[in-house]
Amino acid sequence: MSTYEPLKINLLGVSAAGEQLELDLDDSFFGALDAPEVKRGSVHVSLSIRKMSGFYEFEAEAEGEVSVPCDRCLDDMSQPISADSRWTVKLGSEPNEDDELIVVDENDGVLDASWLIYEMIALAIPIKHVHETGKCNDAMTRKLAELSAARSSDEEPETDPRWEALRELKIKS
């Protein structure tokens, strides 16, 4: 996993008043991470860091668009996203990352939030992403219609006589 330098946050340098980061992530961010789901996009991220006693509280919001393949025609399409997330981070001796608490090595004190931001964005993408009606690749749409029509117009396949015998047994019981 690669990282994105602007999202490496030195926790030891966070003031008591906290910090606010405003980032515009573009293709260079998604390219630097070399992640499988999203390769391009334009997303504005607001990251708020509050220093509490013994831990840090992160709040992130993302708004923008990412480019993902259409499930129907496989051409890239623009998918609007909106996401927010919260993380609790603390300094410790053994780095750890789970769903509730992220522990950063106290000697290093740097949290790389790149992957956390990417996951937040990727999870905001709907499971089904399809172009609006009429916007799909025409050649692919025609081929899908042709193959779908060919499959549905085939005659009913013959039933294997063994299955018919089993069906008769089921009916008798």
C-alpha positions in Angstrom: 0.0 0.0 0.0 1.4 3.4 -1.0 0.7 6.6 0.7 -0.2 10.2 0.0 2.2 12.6 1.6 -0.3 15.5 2.5 -2.3 13.0 4.6 0.7 12.0 6.9 -0.3 13.7 10.1 2.2 14.4 12.9 0.1 13.9 16.0 2.9 15.2 18.2 2.5 18.6 16.4 -1.2 18.9 16.8 -2.0 21.9 19.1 -4.5 21.8 22.0 -6.9 23.8 19.9 -6.9 21.1 17.3 -6.4 21.4 13.5 -8.5 21.6 10.4 -7.3 20.3 7.0 -9.0 21.0 3.7 -7.8 18.9 0.9 -8.8 18.5 -2.8 -7.9 14.9 -3.8 -7.5 14.3 -7.5 -6.2 11.5 -9.8 -2.7 11.8 -8.1 -4.2 10.7 -4.8 -5.9 7.7 -6.2 -2.9 6.9 -8.4 -0.5 7.1 -5.4 -2.6 4.6 -3.4 -2.7 2.2 -6.4 -6.0 0.9 -5.0 -8.2 -1.6 -7.0 -11.7 0.0 -6.8 -11.1 3.7 -7.7 -8.4 4.9 -10.0 -9.6 8.5 -10.6 -11.7 11.2 -9.0 -12.1 14.7 -7.7 -13.0 14.7 -4.0 -12.9 17.5 -1.4 -12.0 16.3 2.1 -12.4 18.2 5.3 -10.5 16.7 8.2 -10.9 17.9 11.7 -8.5 16.8 14.4 -9.2 17.4 18.1 -6.6 16.7 20.8 -8.2 15.2 23.9 -6.6 13.9 27.0 -4.8 10.7 26.0 -6.2 10.4 22.5 -7.1 12.3 19.3 -10.5 12.5 17.7 -10.7 12.7 13.9 -13.8 13.7 11.9 -13.7 13.5 8.1 -16.1 14.5 5.4 -15.8 13.9 1.7 -17.8 15.3 -1.2 -17.1 14.9 -4.9 -17.0 12.4 -7.8 -15.0 9.3 -8.5 -14.7 7.4 -11.8 -15.8 3.8 -11.6 -16.7 1.2 -14.3 -20.4 0.9 -15.3 -21.7 -2.5 -14.3 -23.6 -2.8 -17.6 -21.3 -1.5 -20.3 -17.9 -1.4 -18.5 -17.2 2.2 -19.6 -16.0 4.6 -16.9 -18.7 6.7 -15.4 -18.7 9.5 -12.9 -20.2 8.5 -9.5 -21.0 11.3 -7.1 -20.1 10.4 -3.5 -20.7 11.9 -0.1 -19.2 10.4 3.0 -18.3 11.1 6.6 -16.4 9.1 9.2 -14.9 9.3 12.7 -11.8 7.7 14.1 -10.2 7.7 17.5 -6.4 7.6 17.6 -4.0 7.2 20.4 -0.3 7.0 20.8 1.0 3.7 22.1 3.9 1.3 22.1 2.4 -1.3 19.7 0.8 0.1 16.5 -2.6 -1.3 15.9 -5.6 -0.5 13.7 -9.1 -1.9 14.4 -12.6 -0.5 13.9 -12.8 1.4 17.1 -9.3 2.5 18.0 -6.2 3.2 15.9 -2.9 3.0 17.9 0.1 4.9 16.4 3.6 4.2 17.5 4.4 6.8 20.1 8.1 7.1 19.0 7.0 8.0 15.4 3.8 9.9 16.2 2.7 10.0 12.5 -0.6 8.8 11.3 -0.9 8.1 7.6 -4.6 8.8 7.0 -4.4 8.1 3.3 -5.9 4.6 3.4 -8.5 5.6 6.0 -9.7 8.4 3.7 -9.6 6.1 0.6 -11.7 3.5 2.5 -14.2 6.1 3.5 -14.6 7.2 -0.2 -14.7 3.6 -1.5 -17.4 2.6 1.0 -19.5 5.6 -0.2 -19.8 4.2 -3.7 -23.1 2.4 -4.2 -23.0 -1.3 -4.8 -24.7 -0.9 -8.2 -23.2 1.7 -10.5 -24.9 2.1 -13.9 -25.0 4.9 -16.4 -28.3 6.9 -16.6 -30.7 5.5 -19.2 -29.3 6.1 -22.7 -25.8 6.9 -21.6 -24.3 3.4 -21.8 -21.9 2.4 -24.6 -24.2 1.8 -27.6 -22.2 -1.1 -29.0 -22.2 -2.9 -25.7 -25.9 -2.3 -25.1 -26.7 -3.7 -28.5 -24.6 -6.8 -27.9 -26.2 -7.3 -24.5 -29.7 -7.1 -26.0 -28.7 -9.5 -28.8 -27.3 -12.1 -26.3 -30.2 -11.6 -23.9 -32.8 -12.1 -26.7 -31.0 -15.1 -28.1 -31.0 -16.7 -24.6 -34.6 -16.1 -23.9 -35.8 -17.2 -27.3 -34.3 -20.7 -27.0 -36.7 -23.5 -26.7 -37.4 -25.0 -23.3 -34.6 -27.5 -22.6 -35.7 -31.1 -22.4 -36.1 -32.4 -18.8 -33.8 -35.3 -18.0 -36.0 -38.4 -17.5 -34.2 -39.1 -14.2 -35.4 -35.8 -12.7 -38.9 -36.6 -13.9 -38.8 -39.9 -12.1 -37.7 -38.1 -8.9 -40.5 -35.5 -9.3 -43.0 -38.4 -9.6 -41.7 -39.9 -6.3 -42.0 -36.5 -4.6 -45.6 -36.1 -5.8 -46.5 -39.6 -4.4 -45.2 -38.9 -1.0 
